[in-house]
Amino acid sequence: MTGAHVIADAAEALDVARRLAAEFAKDAAARDAERRLPRAELDALSAAGLLAITVPATHGGAGVDTVTLTEVIRLLAAADPNIAQIPQSHFVYVNVIRARGTTEQQAFFYRELLAGKRFGNAQSEAGTKHVQDYRTRLVRDGDGFVLEGTKHYSTGALFAHWIPVLARGDDEKLHVAYVPADAPGLTVIDDWNGMGQRTTASGTVRLDAVRVPADRVLPHHLTFTGPQLHGAVAQLLHAAIDAGIADGALAEAVEFVRTKSRPHFESGFDKASDDPLLIQRFGELAIEVRAAGALLADAARAVDAARAELTEESAGAASIAVAAAKVYADKAALAVTNALFEVSGTRSSLDPLNLHRHWRNARTHTLHDPVRWKTQHIGRYTLNGTLPPRHGLL
C-alpha cells in the first residue's frame, strides 16, 4: 500500500477516528452476524493514516500522545470493538520499535507505517504452562535467524503486512522478529471461532523454518530491565476497547428504548423512555460508562507523565493507574452489555437484531489478562507502597 494520508496532529487524528467510527458502526451488526472480515475497514484505517499516528514528528508522523491514542481506540471500539482490537497489537509493536529499535530500524519501519503498512501479532501460544511460557524459537543461522513455532490468538495477522513474532533466542531471552506476511514458511490460518470478537481473525500463525535477517530482530527482553511503559500502554488500549464496548452498548440501548420498547403496563406512561424506573437505570448505566472513561483518561495522562520523566516510581504509578482503569472498564463492559437486555425488554433478545454481540464481545475481550491480579497489585501499591512487577501485562 502506498499513498496513505499522513495525519498532522492529535486534533486531526480524533476527527478521523470519529468519522471512521461513524462509518464502521453502520454495518457492525451485519459483519458480526455474517462473520464478514473487515478488510475494507482496515484498508480505510491505513489509507486515512490513523495507524501511523504514533510515528514521531522527527520521522514525519503526528507523534500523538497516549491520551489521544487511547481515545482513538475507544472511539473505534464503541463503533465496532473487533476493528478496534486489531490495531491494539499494531500500536504495541510500534512501541517496541520506538523503545528498542536502532536508528536504522526505526527509520525503515516508520516509513512503512507512514505508507499505510499494518503490523499483526504472533505472540500468544496455546497449551504451554502459562501465558508467558513461550516455546517459539529464534535460532541463529549464519548472519540471520530462523523461526520455528506455532502461535495462537494472533489478532490482526491475517490483515497484516508485517507480523511481529515473539520468540526466545539461543540465550532464552525474548526477542521480537518482524516478518513480512508473505515470508516463505509463514502461514496464517483463519481458525478463530470465539463466541465474541468474531471478526478479529485471531487465529493461528505457523512458522516453519522462517528466515529472518538480523536487522529485523529487536531485543525485547531489554524492555523489562528498567522502568518501562510497554505493559501499561498495551493494557491501556485493552481497557479502551472495554470502555468503548460499554459506551456503544449504552448508545444502542438508548436508541432501542426510545424507538422500540413498550412501556410496562404498571408505569402509566405511553412511552418506555418516560418510565421513571428505566430513567433511574439509565442514569446508573451512564455513570458506569462515564466512570470508565474518566479512569481511562486519567491512566492515559499518567502514562504520558511517566514518559516525560521515566523512573521506577513514575512507571509504577502509571501501571497502577492503568490497572485501575482496566479493572473498572472490564466491569462496566460486562454490566452495561448485560443491562442492555434488562432495560430493552424481551424483543431485544431476538437473534436477528444481534444485540447480543455487545455482551459476547465484552465477555470474550475481558478474558484478556485477569483483572483479579490487577486488583492485587493495586492493593499492594496502595497499602504497602509496593511497585508493580515489570512485565507486559501490567
C-alpha positions as CSV (number, residue, x, y, z in Angstrom):
1,M,0.0,0.0,0.0
2,T,1.3,3.4,-0.9
3,G,-0.1,6.9,-0.8
4,A,-1.6,6.8,2.7
5,H,-2.6,10.2,4.1
6,V,-0.3,11.5,6.9
7,I,-2.2,12.9,9.8
8,A,-0.7,16.1,11.2
9,D,-1.7,16.2,14.8
10,A,-3.9,15.0,17.6
11,A,-6.9,17.0,16.7
12,E,-6.9,15.6,13.1
13,A,-6.4,12.1,14.5
14,L,-9.5,12.4,16.6
15,D,-11.5,13.9,13.8
16,V,-10.5,11.0,11.5
17,A,-11.3,8.4,14.2
18,R,-14.8,9.9,14.8
19,R,-15.5,9.9,11.0
20,L,-14.4,6.3,10.5
21,A,-16.1,5.1,13.6
22,A,-19.4,6.5,12.4
23,E,-18.9,4.6,9.1
24,F,-17.9,1.4,10.8
25,A,-20.8,1.4,13.2
26,K,-23.3,1.1,10.3
27,D,-22.5,-2.5,9.4
28,A,-21.1,-3.7,12.6
29,A,-24.0,-6.0,13.5
30,A,-24.1,-7.5,10.0
31,R,-20.3,-8.1,9.9
32,D,-20.6,-9.9,13.2
33,A,-23.6,-12.0,12.2
34,E,-22.1,-13.0,8.9
35,R,-18.5,-13.1,10.2
36,R,-17.6,-10.8,7.4
37,L,-13.9,-9.9,8.0
38,P,-13.2,-6.1,8.0
39,R,-10.6,-6.0,5.3
40,A,-12.1,-2.9,3.6
41,E,-12.4,-1.1,7.0
42,L,-8.8,-1.8,7.9
43,D,-7.7,-0.5,4.5
44,A,-9.7,2.6,5.3
45,L,-7.8,2.9,8.6
46,S,-4.5,2.6,6.8
47,A,-5.4,5.0,4.0
48,A,-6.6,7.6,6.4
49,G,-3.2,7.5,8.2
50,L,-4.7,6.5,11.6
51,L,-2.4,3.6,12.1
52,A,0.7,5.9,11.8
53,I,-0.3,8.5,14.4
54,T,2.4,7.4,16.9
55,V,5.2,7.8,14.4
56,P,7.4,10.6,16.0
57,A,7.3,14.0,14.4
58,T,11.0,13.8,13.8
59,H,10.2,11.0,11.3
60,G,7.3,12.8,9.7
61,G,4.4,11.5,11.8
62,A,2.0,13.1,14.2
63,G,3.6,11.7,17.3
64,V,0.4,11.8,19.2
65,D,0.3,11.4,23.0
66,T,-1.1,8.4,24.8
67,V,-4.3,10.4,25.7
68,T,-5.1,10.8,22.0
69,L,-4.2,7.2,21.1
70,T,-6.4,5.8,23.9
71,E,-9.3,8.0,22.8
72,V,-8.9,6.8,19.2
73,I,-9.1,3.2,20.2
74,R,-12.1,3.9,22.5
75,L,-14.0,5.7,19.7
76,L,-13.4,2.8,17.3
77,A,-14.4,0.2,19.9
78,A,-17.7,2.0,20.6
79,A,-18.5,1.5,16.9
80,D,-17.0,-2.0,16.4
81,P,-14.7,-3.5,19.0
82,N,-13.5,-6.1,16.5
83,I,-11.9,-3.4,14.4
84,A,-10.5,-1.6,17.5
85,Q,-8.8,-4.8,18.8
86,I,-6.9,-5.4,15.6
87,P,-4.7,-2.2,15.8
88,Q,-4.1,-2.8,19.5
89,S,-1.3,-5.1,18.8
90,H,-0.2,-2.9,15.9
91,F,0.4,0.1,18.2
92,V,2.1,-2.1,20.9
93,Y,4.7,-3.3,18.4
94,V,5.2,0.1,17.0
95,N,6.0,1.0,20.6
96,V,8.6,-1.8,20.7
97,I,10.4,-0.2,17.7
98,R,10.2,3.2,19.5
99,A,11.8,1.7,22.6
100,R,14.3,-0.9,21.3
101,G,14.8,-0.2,17.6
102,T,18.1,1.0,16.2
103,T,18.2,4.3,14.3
104,E,18.1,2.3,11.0
105,Q,15.3,0.0,12.2
106,Q,13.2,3.0,13.3
107,A,13.7,4.8,10.0
108,F,12.7,1.8,7.9
109,F,9.6,0.8,9.9
110,Y,8.4,4.4,10.3
111,R,8.5,4.8,6.6
112,E,6.5,1.6,6.3
113,L,3.9,2.8,8.8
114,L,3.5,6.2,7.1
115,A,2.9,4.3,3.8
116,G,-0.1,2.6,5.5
117,K,1.5,-0.8,6.4
118,R,0.0,-2.7,9.2
119,F,1.6,-4.8,12.0
120,G,-0.1,-8.0,13.1
121,N,0.6,-10.1,16.1
122,A,2.1,-13.5,16.7
123,Q,2.6,-13.6,20.4
124,S,0.5,-16.0,22.4
125,E,0.8,-19.7,22.4
126,A,-1.7,-22.4,23.5
127,G,-1.0,-25.5,25.6
128,T,2.0,-24.0,27.4
129,K,2.5,-23.8,31.2
130,H,1.3,-20.2,31.4
131,V,0.8,-17.2,29.2
132,Q,4.5,-16.2,29.3
133,D,5.8,-19.6,28.6
134,Y,6.9,-19.1,25.0
135,R,8.2,-22.1,23.0
136,T,8.7,-20.5,19.7
137,R,12.4,-20.4,18.9
138,L,14.6,-17.8,17.2
139,V,17.8,-19.7,16.2
140,R,20.9,-18.1,14.9
141,D,21.7,-19.2,11.4
142,G,24.6,-17.6,9.6
143,D,24.2,-13.8,9.5
144,G,20.5,-14.1,10.3
145,F,17.9,-16.2,12.2
146,V,15.4,-19.0,11.7
147,L,12.0,-19.0,13.4
148,E,10.2,-22.2,14.4
149,G,6.9,-22.4,16.3
150,T,3.1,-22.0,16.4
151,K,1.2,-19.0,17.7
152,H,-2.5,-18.7,18.6
153,Y,-4.8,-15.8,19.3
154,S,-2.9,-13.9,16.6
155,T,-5.2,-10.9,16.2
156,G,-4.6,-8.9,13.1
157,A,-2.1,-11.3,11.5
158,L,-4.5,-12.1,8.7
159,F,-4.7,-8.5,7.6
160,A,-1.0,-7.5,8.3
161,H,1.8,-6.6,6.1
162,W,4.3,-7.3,8.9
163,I,3.9,-9.9,11.6
164,P,5.9,-9.3,14.8
165,V,6.8,-12.7,16.3
166,L,7.7,-13.0,20.0
167,A,10.3,-15.8,20.4
168,R,13.1,-17.0,22.6
169,G,16.6,-16.9,21.3
170,D,19.5,-19.3,21.9
171,D,20.1,-17.3,25.1
172,E,16.5,-18.0,26.2
173,K,15.8,-14.3,26.2
174,L,12.8,-12.7,24.4
175,H,13.1,-11.1,21.0
176,V,10.7,-9.7,18.5
177,A,11.2,-10.7,14.9
178,Y,9.4,-8.5,12.3
179,V,8.4,-10.9,9.5
180,P,6.8,-10.0,6.2
181,A,3.4,-11.6,5.9
182,D,4.4,-13.3,2.6
183,A,7.6,-14.8,4.0
184,P,8.3,-18.4,3.0
185,G,7.4,-20.8,5.7
186,L,4.9,-18.4,7.4
187,T,1.3,-19.5,7.3
188,V,-1.7,-17.6,8.8
189,I,-4.8,-19.7,9.4
190,D,-8.2,-18.2,9.9
191,D,-9.4,-20.6,12.5
192,W,-10.6,-18.2,15.2
193,N,-14.1,-19.4,16.4
194,G,-14.7,-17.5,19.6
195,M,-18.3,-16.6,20.5
196,G,-17.3,-12.9,20.6
197,Q,-14.9,-10.6,18.7
198,R,-15.7,-12.8,15.8
199,T,-14.1,-10.8,13.1
200,T,-10.7,-10.1,14.6
201,A,-9.4,-13.2,12.8
202,S,-7.4,-14.1,16.0
203,G,-6.3,-17.4,14.5
204,T,-3.1,-19.4,14.2
205,V,0.3,-18.5,12.8
206,R,2.7,-21.3,11.9
207,L,6.4,-20.7,11.5
208,D,8.2,-23.4,9.6
209,A,11.9,-22.6,9.1
210,V,11.1,-18.9,8.5
211,R,14.3,-17.0,7.8
212,V,14.7,-13.5,9.4
213,P,17.5,-11.1,8.7
214,A,19.3,-9.8,11.7
215,D,18.2,-6.2,11.2
216,R,14.6,-7.3,11.6
217,V,15.1,-8.6,15.1
218,L,14.8,-6.5,18.3
219,P,15.9,-7.4,21.8
220,H,12.6,-7.2,23.6
221,H,14.0,-8.6,26.8
222,L,15.8,-5.3,27.4
223,T,12.5,-3.6,27.7
224,F,12.0,-5.1,31.2
225,T,15.5,-4.5,32.6
226,G,14.5,-1.0,33.8
227,P,11.5,1.3,34.1
228,Q,9.1,0.6,31.2
229,L,5.7,1.6,29.9
230,H,5.3,-1.3,27.4
231,G,2.8,-3.2,29.5
232,A,1.0,-0.1,30.6
233,V,0.3,1.0,27.0
234,A,-0.7,-2.5,26.0
235,Q,-3.2,-2.8,28.8
236,L,-4.4,0.7,28.5
237,L,-5.5,0.0,24.9
238,H,-7.3,-3.1,26.1
239,A,-9.1,-1.0,28.7
240,A,-10.1,1.4,25.9
241,I,-11.7,-1.4,24.0
242,D,-13.7,-2.4,27.0
243,A,-14.7,1.2,27.8
244,G,-15.7,1.6,24.1
245,I,-17.9,-1.6,24.2
246,A,-19.7,-0.2,27.2
247,D,-20.3,3.1,25.5
248,G,-21.5,1.5,22.3
249,A,-23.9,-0.8,24.1
250,L,-25.4,2.1,26.1
251,A,-25.9,4.1,23.0
252,E,-27.7,1.1,21.4
253,A,-29.9,0.6,24.5
254,V,-30.9,4.2,24.4
255,E,-31.9,4.0,20.8
256,F,-33.8,0.8,21.3
257,V,-35.8,2.0,24.3
258,R,-36.6,5.3,22.6
259,T,-37.8,3.7,19.4
260,K,-38.9,0.1,20.0
261,S,-39.5,-0.8,23.7
262,R,-43.1,-0.8,25.1
263,P,-43.8,0.7,28.5
264,H,-44.6,-1.6,31.3
265,F,-48.3,-1.5,31.9
266,E,-48.0,-0.5,35.5
267,S,-45.9,2.6,34.7
268,G,-48.9,4.6,33.5
269,F,-46.8,6.1,30.7
270,D,-47.3,5.9,26.9
271,K,-43.5,5.7,26.2
272,A,-40.9,3.4,27.8
273,S,-38.5,6.3,27.8
274,D,-40.7,8.1,30.3
275,D,-40.8,5.3,32.8
276,P,-39.0,6.6,36.0
277,L,-37.6,3.2,36.8
278,L,-36.0,3.0,33.4
279,I,-34.8,6.5,33.7
280,Q,-33.1,5.6,37.0
281,R,-31.5,2.5,35.5
282,F,-30.1,4.5,32.5
283,G,-28.7,7.1,35.0
284,E,-26.8,4.3,36.7
285,L,-25.5,2.9,33.5
286,A,-24.4,6.3,32.3
287,I,-22.4,6.7,35.5
288,E,-20.7,3.4,34.8
289,V,-19.7,4.5,31.3
290,R,-18.6,7.9,32.5
291,A,-16.5,6.5,35.3
292,A,-14.8,4.0,32.9
293,G,-14.0,6.9,30.6
294,A,-12.7,9.1,33.4
295,L,-10.4,6.3,34.7
296,L,-9.2,5.6,31.2
297,A,-8.3,9.3,30.6
298,D,-6.6,9.5,34.0
299,A,-4.5,6.5,33.2
300,A,-3.5,7.8,29.8
301,R,-2.4,11.0,31.4
302,A,-0.3,9.0,33.9
303,V,1.4,7.2,31.1
304,D,2.2,10.4,29.3
305,A,3.6,11.9,32.6
306,A,5.8,8.9,33.2
307,R,7.1,9.0,29.6
308,A,8.1,12.6,30.2
309,E,10.2,11.7,33.2
310,L,10.6,7.9,33.4
311,T,11.6,6.5,36.8
312,E,10.7,3.3,38.6
313,E,8.2,5.4,40.6
314,S,6.5,7.1,37.7
315,A,6.3,3.9,35.7
316,G,4.9,2.1,38.6
317,A,2.3,4.8,39.2
318,A,1.3,4.7,35.6
319,S,0.9,0.9,35.6
320,I,-1.3,1.1,38.7
321,A,-3.5,3.8,37.1
322,V,-3.8,1.6,34.0
323,A,-4.7,-1.4,36.2
324,A,-7.4,0.6,37.9
325,A,-8.8,1.7,34.5
326,K,-8.7,-1.9,33.2
327,V,-10.5,-3.3,36.2
328,Y,-13.3,-0.8,36.0
329,A,-13.7,-0.9,32.3
330,D,-13.9,-4.7,32.5
331,K,-16.8,-4.5,35.0
332,A,-18.5,-1.6,33.1
333,A,-18.4,-3.5,29.8
334,L,-20.0,-6.6,31.3
335,A,-22.5,-4.7,33.3
336,V,-23.8,-2.4,30.6
337,T,-23.9,-5.1,27.9
338,N,-25.9,-7.3,30.2
339,A,-28.2,-4.5,31.3
340,L,-29.0,-3.7,27.6
341,F,-31.5,-6.6,27.7
342,E,-32.9,-5.7,31.1
343,V,-33.8,-2.2,30.0
344,S,-34.9,-3.0,26.5
345,G,-37.2,-5.9,27.1
346,T,-37.9,-9.3,25.6
347,R,-37.8,-8.2,22.0
348,S,-34.1,-7.2,22.3
349,S,-33.1,-10.8,22.7
350,L,-34.3,-11.7,19.2
351,D,-31.4,-13.2,17.3
352,P,-31.8,-11.1,14.0
353,L,-31.3,-7.9,16.0
354,N,-27.9,-9.3,17.1
355,L,-27.8,-7.1,20.2
356,H,-26.2,-10.0,22.0
357,R,-23.0,-9.2,20.1
358,H,-22.2,-6.5,22.6
359,W,-22.3,-9.0,25.5
360,R,-20.4,-11.6,23.5
361,N,-17.8,-9.1,22.6
362,A,-17.4,-7.9,26.2
363,R,-17.3,-11.3,27.7
364,T,-14.7,-12.5,25.2
365,H,-12.4,-9.5,25.2
366,T,-12.5,-9.1,29.0
367,L,-10.9,-12.5,29.3
368,H,-7.6,-10.9,28.4
369,D,-5.3,-10.7,31.5
370,P,-7.5,-11.5,34.6
371,V,-8.3,-8.3,36.5
372,R,-8.2,-10.1,39.8
373,W,-4.4,-9.9,39.6
374,K,-4.5,-6.3,38.8
375,T,-6.6,-5.6,41.9
376,Q,-3.9,-7.4,43.9
377,H,-1.2,-5.1,42.6
378,I,-3.4,-2.1,43.2
379,G,-3.9,-3.2,46.8
380,R,-0.2,-3.8,47.4
381,Y,0.7,-0.5,46.0
382,T,-1.9,1.4,48.0
383,L,-1.3,-0.3,51.3
384,N,2.4,-1.0,51.3
385,G,3.8,1.1,48.5
386,T,4.9,-2.0,46.6
387,L,5.7,-1.1,43.0
388,P,4.1,-3.5,40.4
389,P,6.2,-6.0,38.6
390,R,7.8,-5.4,35.3
391,H,6.1,-7.4,32.6
392,G,4.0,-6.8,29.6
393,L,0.6,-7.5,31.2
394,L,0.6,-4.6,33.7
